[in-house]
Amino acid sequence: MAFVDEMYKVISGDMSTTDYIASSAEGKLAHVMDKDPDGRWVYDIQVAQWAQIRDAHKNGKKLVAFGGPMPVDIIYAFDCQPYYLDQLPLSTAPKVDMTAKFIDICETKTNQSMCSIDKVEMGVLLADQYGIKPDAFVYSTVPCDSSRIAYPIMEKIWNVPTFNIDLPFRRDERGVAYLVKQTKEFITFMEEFTGKKLDWNKLKECMEVANKSNELIGKIADLRSNTPCPLPGILLVTNACMSGQAADPEMVKFLEKEYETGQMMVELGMGACMNGEKYRMLFLQNMFWTQLKAYSYLEREYGAICIMDVLGHYHPDIYENLDDKEDCFKVMAVKMMNLPMIHGAAGPVDYYCDRIKYLMDNFNINASIFLGHIGCKHTWASTKILSDYIQENYGMPTLLLDVDCIDGRYKTAEEVQDSIVEYLENVVKL
């Protein structure tokens, strides 16, 4: 079955972003089923994710939109459907014209220096093209100033029940206690919002599923430390769904298949670079969401693979004592602090350096690239510290490359690829 892209229906306003992304995922799955059924697992998770959001009300569920780190397992326990808003711009980014529409709409109403992730989320709301209105909106104060600008405005426009978590700067016992207190307040909010009390047994079921997802994502990350790397860089983008779906059994199925595939490749001594692996790149900031084909191009033509992105890697936090409520709340607090990107880019730069050290020490990295999203001003402020840290401790120069990870008009895939290749061939020179 041929896949038909209906992007221009979104641009004209005749189709919502939710319907577009959900139907596109379904169309791609149908196409893969005709061409390569063994590869369906990559699309199954996308179909499940967006169908659940699109059909939430049809399925009798309340839709809870959220931004930043939140105790999402609790949302699942109340039988509500979470909608991690950052998944929207990450999904639209490869469609430059469509994404540009919402960025431009947002820029007519607010600060143009905002991150384009938040511009898309807010622009879609201003254009009234979400296609489904959330029943509640919950968000935290991190990771950045852009989200702190966008979310309160979106809260006023949506005019639905809202809860805000203030993530502390400090990550010691006092910081954890501060988050535990707010987590309990969030439960009260959810009880009032849904009209039912929290069922601890239901929450235990959700935490058990989340444990499986977290254990698998940790094992998959460890697989990527193998030389050659068994899994392609583009899967790091798909793994980002985990932030909003850890307690979803569909996420477990996806991660099980990814781990199984990676383990098989390791046992066969095979890597994702079909012509041999040469460069093992560490991306210090975000992934390049606008041009996903760039990953396969660099792997195929230059043996250059993104082993890991610093802001996407984390050590999973596991619920150890499911009957100990206080302990579970503490784990939820730590999970929010350790959420990808939050763990490195929402506090002292020391946390960022700690992430880099672990990956440099354990993943056999030979190329360091700061693929810096132009809207992420606070991480750009740390580039000198990070690049000096890597140079002083590992003798490795870092490529500082400015990109817009969401707005493809800023730089083309070819421009980014050429800059990376020039660095690899003239600076790394393996």
N, C-alpha and C positions, 0 to 999 in steps of 0.2 A: 504494500500500500504506500503510495507516494505521500510524503509529508507536505502539507500546504500551510505556509506561513501567513497568518492573518494579522500581521503587525499593523498594516495600514488601517484596519478597522479600529484599532486602538487610537491611532493618530487622529483619525477623523472623529473620534468620540463615540463611535457606534458599538464599541466593545469595552468591557471593563478589563483592568489589568489582571484581576483574579481569574476571570473566565479565559483570558488569553493565555496566561501561564499554565493554567490547569489543562486546557485543551491542547496546548502545544506539547506538554509532557505526554499526554495520552496519544497524540499523533506520532510523536517520536518513538514511543513504545511500540505502537502498531507497526511502524516502519522497521524497527529492529527485529520484531517477531518474524517478519518476512525475510530479512537479510541475515540476521545473526541471533537466533533465539538464546544462545548461551550468554549473550551480553545484556539480557533484559534486566538483570538485577540493578544496573546503574540507573535505569529509568523507572523501575518499580517504586523506588523510594520517592522519586519526584512526583509520580502520579498520586501516590498515597498522600503525600504531604499536602499538595494543592487541592486534591479532591476533598480532603477532610476540612480544609478551610472554606472552600467554595460551598460545600454542602452542609456546613455546620448547622444552620438553622433548619434545613430540610431534615436533618438527622435528629432534630430535637435538642441540640446542644447550644449553649451560650458561647459566643465567640469572644475570647479575651485577647485583645491585641496587647503586645508588650514590647518594650524597648530596653536594652541594657540588661544587666544581670538581675534576674528575678527567680524566686523559688518556684520554678515551673512545675515541678513534681506535684505541688499542692494544687495547681490549676487542673492538672489531670485527675487528681483525687476527687475533685468536685464534679467530675464528668463534664468539664467544659473543654472547649477546643482552643488551645493556644495558637496565636499567630505572631510569630517572631517577625517584626516589621522589617528588619534588615534583610530578610530573605527576599523581599520584593525588589529592591534595587540590584541585589546580586543576580536576580533572575532576569531582569530587564537589561542589564548592562551590555550584553552582546548586541542588542538591537539599538544602534546608536541614534537613529532618527526618533525612535519612540521614546527613548530615555531622555533625549534632548528636549522633547516637548514638555515634560514635567519639570525638568531643571529650569527651563526658561520661564515657565509659569511661576515657579517658586521665587525666582530672582526678581520678578516684578513686585513682589510683596515683602521681601525680607532681605537680609544681608547677603550680598553676593559671595562673600568669603566663606560662607558656610560649607561644610562637607557635602559633597554631592549625594552621599548616601541619604542624608536627611533632606536634601533638596527634593529627591525623587519621592520620598515618603510623604513629604508635605505637599509637593506639587500634585501628586495623584489625588490627595484629599481636596485641594483647591479646585481641581478639575472634576471632582465628584466621580472618579473612575476606580474606586476600590471595588465596587460591585456588591459589596456586602458591608454593612455597618457593624462594627464591634459593639457588643453589649457592655463591655467595660474596657478601660484602657489603664494599664499599669506600667510604670517605668521607674528607672533608677536615675541617679544624678550623674552617672558616669557612662561612657568613657570620656566625653569631651564637651567643650563649650558649644559645639554645633547642636548636639542633642539637647543640651540644656536650653537652647533657643527654640528649637523646633517642637519638642514635646509639649511644653505648656501651651503653645499656640494650637497644636493639634487637639489638645485636651479641650480647649474652649470651643473649637469648631465642632468636634464630635459631640460634646455636651452629654457624656455618658458617665456612669460611676467611675471614679479614678482613684488610684492609690499610688503613692510615690515612696520609694525607698531611698534613703540617704546612705550611700555607701561610704564608709569611713576611710580616711586617708591612711590611718594606721591599721596594721594587720596582726596585732597582738591579741591577748586575751580580752582586753577592753574593747577592741574593735569587733571581735567575734560576739561578745555579749551585747554590744550595741545593735548588731544585725539580728541576733536571736530575738531581742525585744521587738524589733520591727517585723520579723517573720511571724511572731505570734499575733501582732496587730493585723498583719495581712490575712491571717486565717480568719480573724473576726470580720474583716472586710468581706472576704469571700463568703462567709456564713450569712452575712446580711444581704449580700448581692444575690446569692442563689436561693436564700430562704431555707437552707438546710445546714445541719451541723456537720462538722468534719467527721467522717468515718475513718478511724485510724486503721482499720483492717484494709480499707480501700487504699489508703495512703501507703501502707506497707507493700501492697501489690505493685503500686507505681514505683516505689523505691527499689523494689527487687528488679523490675525491668530496667530502671535507670542504672542500677549496679551492673547489669549485664552489658548495657551500652557502653558504660564508662570503662569496664574491664576490657572490652573489645577494642575501643579506640586507643587504649594504652598499648595493647598488644600490636595493633596495626602500626602505631608510631614506632615501636621497637623494631618491627620488620623492616622499616625504611632505613634502619641503621646498617643493614646488610650491604655489602659490595659484591655485585651490582645491586642497586636498589630495585626491588621486585615490582614496585607499583608506580604507575605514572604520576606526574605532578598534578595533573588535573583532578585526581581524586581528593586532593587536599581541599579543593573548592567544594566538592560534594560533601565532604565530611563536616563542613561548616554547619550543615543542617542539624547536627547533633545538639547544638546549643539550645534548640527549641523543641527537640523531639526525643530526648534521652529516655523518657518514660513511655515512648510509643513502641509497641512490639514490632512495628514495621521497620523501625530504625535498627532493632536487634537483627532482624533478618538481613538487612542490607550489610551491616557490619560483619555478620557471620560469613557472608559470601565474599566480602572484600578480604577478610582475614584468610579464608580458605584459599582464595586465589593467590594471595601473596605468599602464603606458606608453600603452596605448590611450586611457585616460581623459585623460591629459595631452595627447595629440595632438588629442583632441576638445574640449579646453578644459573638460572636465566634472569635477565634484567629487563626493565621497561624500555631501555634504549636498544632498538632493534639492530643497530649497527655498532654496538659496543658503547660502554659508558666511559666518559672521559672527565667531565666536569660535574662535581657534586656541589650544587649551589644551595646556599642558605639564604632565603629571603628574610631580611630583618624586619620588614613591615608587612603590608597587606599583599594579597595575591592580585594578579592582573585580571580582573573579572571581565573587562570589556573584550578581551581578545583571547579566549580560551584555547584557540588553535595554536597560539604561540608556544604553548608548552610542548605539544606533540612535534611542532616544527623544530624546536631546539633539541629535543631528544633525538629526533630522526637525523637531522642534518649535522649536528655538532656533538652528539653524545653528551649533551648538557641537560641535567635533570634537576628540578627543584626537589631536594631531599625533604625539606621542611620549611615552613614559615614560622618565625619566632612567635608572632602574635597568635598563631593558630595551634601551637603545641602546648600541651599541658599534661601534668601527671593527674590521672583520675582520682577523685575523692570518692571513697566508697562508704556507704552506710554499713557499719559493722554490727550495731545493736538495734535492730528494728523495733524492739519493744521498749527501748529507752527513749522516750520522747525528747528529753533534753539533749541527749547525745545526737539524735537525728537533726534537731534544730541547729546544733553547732556545725554538723556536717553541711547542712544547707547554707549556713553562713559562709563557711570556708569555700564551698563550691561557687558561691557568688563572687568571692574575692579572686578565685582562681579561674574564672571563666576566660576562655581565649580572648586575647587583646586586653581585657581588664587586668589580667595578672601582670602584664609588662608595661602597659601604657596608661595606667590610671593611678599612679603613685610615684614614689621615688624612682629615679633611673636605675638604682641598685637592683630593683626587681628585674628590670629589662636585661641588665648585664648578667644576672644569675641565669636567666633563660638562655642567653647566648652561650654562656660558659658550658652549660650542660650539653647543648647541642654540638658545640665545637668539640667537646671532649669525647663525645660518644657516637657521632654520626659521620666521622671521616669526611668532613667538609673541606673542600679546597677552593671555594669561590664564595665571596661574601657580597651580597647585593642588597642595598637599601632601595627597594622599589617604593619610593615615597609618595604616598597619596597627597596631592597638593592641599586638600582640605584638612589634613591631619596636622595642624600647626604644632600641637604639643609634642608629637613624635619627631617632627622636623627639628624642634628645638634641642633634641637629644643627639642629633647625628654626629656632632663632633666628639661627644663623650663615647658613643658607641663605636665609631670607626677607630678612634684612638685606642680604645680598649682592645679591639680585635688586632690592631697593628702591633701593639705593645706585647700582647700575650701570645699571639699566634703568628706574627710576622706576615700578616695577610692584608693587603690593601682592599678597601671596600669601595665598590661602585655606588655612588650616590646618584640616583636617577629619578627625576621628577616625573610623575605620571598622574593622571586622574583615573583611578581604578574603576570609576563608574561612567564618566563622560568621555566617550571615545573620540570626541572632536578635539580633545586636547593634544593627543598624540596617536598616530596610527600604530598598528601592530608592527609594521615594518620599521618604523622609527625606533620603537622600543627594542625589537629584536636586533637591529643593527648596533645599537648602543651596547647591548649585552654581549654580542659576538665580538665587538671591538675590544671590550674589556677582557673577555676570555682569551682572545688570541694575542693581544698585545701587552697585557698586564699579568694575567695568570700564566700564560705561555707554558702549558704542559706538553 
